[in-house]
């Protein structure tokens, strides 16, 4: 009996030692999948929109080019009108020129507002919309300042308008 228990014990020991080998042999090799690279989202083509912003920048830049000359003439004429050195007809012409200046600034503002409205309706352009909306604010400030004869400050607002439009153009890249 002792021999049987030694043989049984030896067989049990061999079975225990072989069990992990059998277990490992039954496992299927795991194939590693290649790492999934996220597909980059395509950058939207915003060339048309960038061109629209550039067009507004050109419009404002051309206006600023003549703005200084116009304002110098208006300031001189308004000073003469305050000192009663001009005829009533000349005073009316000065007022007409000032109104034309304010109307020109208003037209610039309307152009930028239309651009902002177009950008607002396009979900791809929300960042650009905000930048153009800030530009609209600068155009509105320039219009109000010119209407009350604060031409230097209105000119600075026009420069701010160009800066903000440039920021919008850069954001469309």
Buried (B, 14 or more C-beta within 10 A) or exposed (E): EEEEEEEEEEEEEEEEEEEEEEEEEEEEEEEEEEEEEEEEEEEEEBEEBBEBBBEBBEBBEEBBEEBEEBBEEBEEBBEBBEEEEBEEEEBEBBEEBBEEBBEBBBBBBEBBBBBBEBBBEEEBBEEBBBBBBBBBBBBBBBBBBBBEEBBEBBBBBBBBBBEBBBBBBEBBE
